[in-house]
Amino acid sequence: MRVVGVWTAGLPETLTAEKLEAVTGAPLPPEAVAGIAANLDSLRMTGRSPRLAEIAATVTFLASDHAAAITGTWINATSGMYPS
């Protein structure tokens, strides 16, 4: 059995007004959601957030036989937001 975690620290495709409203308890205008996404981008070394397709490709690789030697670790897929 192998165990590998993947850090993403937020994906633009999952950052929606509905999800933010569920957390804040108040509706947010589209400009506020865009501002939050831009702020997340600015916190990353690459200047942009990872995309869902990039994370899916990373997880697909990790689940494959090509990554058989990788276990007991976390993969930093944050575009450089946190040190790994």
C-alpha positions in Angstrom: 0.0 0.0 0.0 1.2 3.5 -0.9 0.1 6.8 0.7 0.7 10.1 -1.0 -0.9 13.4 -0.3 -1.3 16.3 -2.7 -1.3 20.0 -1.6 -3.2 22.3 -3.9 -4.1 25.3 -1.7 -7.1 26.3 -3.8 -8.0 25.9 -7.4 -9.8 28.5 -9.5 -12.3 26.0 -10.8 -13.5 25.3 -7.3 -13.5 28.9 -6.1 -17.2 29.8 -6.6 -19.5 32.5 -5.2 -21.7 29.8 -3.8 -18.9 28.1 -1.9 -17.7 31.4 -0.5 -21.2 32.4 0.5 -21.5 29.1 2.4 -18.4 30.0 4.4 -19.0 33.7 4.9 -22.8 33.6 5.2 -23.2 36.5 2.8 -23.4 36.7 -1.0 -20.3 38.0 -2.7 -20.3 39.9 -6.0 -18.3 38.5 -8.9 -15.7 41.2 -8.5 -15.0 40.0 -5.0 -14.6 36.4 -6.1 -12.2 37.6 -8.9 -10.3 39.6 -6.3 -9.9 36.5 -4.1 -8.6 34.5 -7.0 -6.2 37.3 -8.0 -4.9 37.4 -4.5 -4.3 33.7 -4.4 -2.4 34.0 -7.7 -0.2 36.8 -6.3 0.8 34.5 -3.3 2.3 31.9 -5.6 5.9 31.8 -7.0 4.6 31.1 -10.5 2.1 34.0 -10.3 -0.9 31.7 -11.0 -2.9 29.0 -9.3 -2.7 25.4 -10.5 -5.5 24.3 -12.7 -7.7 21.3 -12.0 -6.4 19.5 -15.1 -2.8 19.9 -13.8 -3.7 18.5 -10.5 -5.6 15.6 -12.2 -2.5 14.8 -14.3 -0.3 14.8 -11.1 -2.7 12.5 -9.3 -2.9 10.2 -12.3 0.9 10.0 -12.4 1.0 9.3 -8.7 -1.5 6.5 -9.0 0.4 4.9 -11.9 3.2 2.3 -11.8 5.6 5.0 -12.8 5.3 6.4 -9.3 5.7 3.1 -7.5 8.7 4.3 -5.5 6.8 7.4 -4.1 5.1 6.8 -0.8 4.7 8.4 2.6 5.0 12.0 1.4 3.2 15.1 0.3 3.4 16.5 -3.2 3.5 20.3 -3.3 1.2 21.2 -6.2 0.5 24.8 -5.0 2.5 26.6 -7.8 5.0 27.5 -5.0 2.6 28.9 -2.4 4.0 26.9 0.5 7.5 25.4 1.1 7.5 21.7 0.8 
